[in-house]
């Protein structure tokens, strides 16, 4: 299964998405904003408190609207890694349009409100 980096500033969303992805057998490291997620990307997930040990992540699942560093900027950094896939989540249509500008086979976008199955299916699609 995949190593997933999850970035969302809403604690309840983070917890629900984490549990859904772990139920599918994925290893999930949770961060609470874009800056913290970027640190984990740069460290390869081996940072303090990182329960998803190893050197790299396979998928970034991120909210678009976050403090310090938004999800689109975070995705731009993540997509520089050849193995990385990105799933962006947002409730703002203009942000989703901006996210789709990054479009490619390595990126998927889902709109809020979403179901946990939407997230799980998005990750499965990205992983092929």
Residue pairs with C-beta under 8 A, 6 or more apart in sequence:
1 24
1 25
1 26
1 27
2 26
2 27
2 58
2 59
2 123
2 127
3 26
3 27
3 29
3 45
3 52
3 54
3 56
3 57
3 58
3 59
4 21
4 26
4 27
4 28
4 29
4 52
4 57
4 58
4 59
4 60
4 61
4 123
5 28
5 29
5 31
5 37
5 40
5 41
5 45
5 52
5 57
5 59
5 60
5 61
5 62
5 78
6 14
6 17
6 18
6 21
6 28
6 29
6 30
6 31
6 61
6 62
7 31
7 32
7 33
7 34
7 36
7 37
7 60
7 61
7 62
7 63
7 66
7 71
7 74
8 14
8 17
8 32
8 61
8 62
8 63
8 66
8 89
9 32
9 33
9 63
9 65
9 66
9 67
10 63
11 32
13 63
14 30
14 32
16 116
17 61
17 116
17 119
18 28
18 30
20 116
20 119
20 120
21 28
21 61
21 119
21 120
21 123
22 28
24 120
24 123
24 124
26 59
26 123
27 51
27 52
27 53
27 54
28 52
29 40
29 45
29 50
29 51
29 52
29 57
31 37
31 40
33 66
33 67
33 68
33 69
34 62
34 66
34 67
34 68
34 69
34 70
34 71
34 73
34 74
35 68
35 69
36 68
37 60
37 62
37 69
37 74
38 69
38 74
38 77
39 47
40 47
40 50
40 57
41 57
41 60
41 74
41 77
41 78
41 81
43 50
44 54
44 55
44 56
44 57
45 52
45 53
45 54
45 55
45 56
45 57
46 53
46 54
46 55
56 81
56 83
56 84
57 78
57 81
57 84
58 83
58 84
58 85
58 127
59 84
59 85
59 86
59 87
59 123
59 126
59 127
60 74
60 75
60 78
60 84
60 85
60 86
60 87
61 86
61 87
61 89
61 119
61 122
61 123
62 71
62 74
62 75
62 86
62 87
62 88
62 89
63 71
63 88
63 89
63 90
64 70
64 71
64 72
64 88
64 89
64 90
64 92
64 95
64 96
64 98
64 99
65 71
65 90
65 91
65 92
65 95
66 74
71 88
71 89
71 90
71 99
72 88
72 95
72 98
72 99
72 102
75 86
75 88
75 99
75 102
75 107
76 102
78 84
78 86
79 86
79 102
79 104
79 106
79 107
84 106
85 106
85 107
85 108
85 126
85 127
86 102
86 106
86 107
86 108
86 126
87 107
87 108
87 109
87 110
87 119
87 122
87 123
87 126
88 96
88 99
88 107
88 108
88 109
88 110
89 109
89 110
89 111
89 112
89 114
89 119
90 96
90 99
90 109
90 111
90 112
91 111
91 112
91 113
93 111
96 109
96 111
99 107
99 109
100 109
106 126
107 126
108 122
108 125
108 126
110 118
110 119
110 122
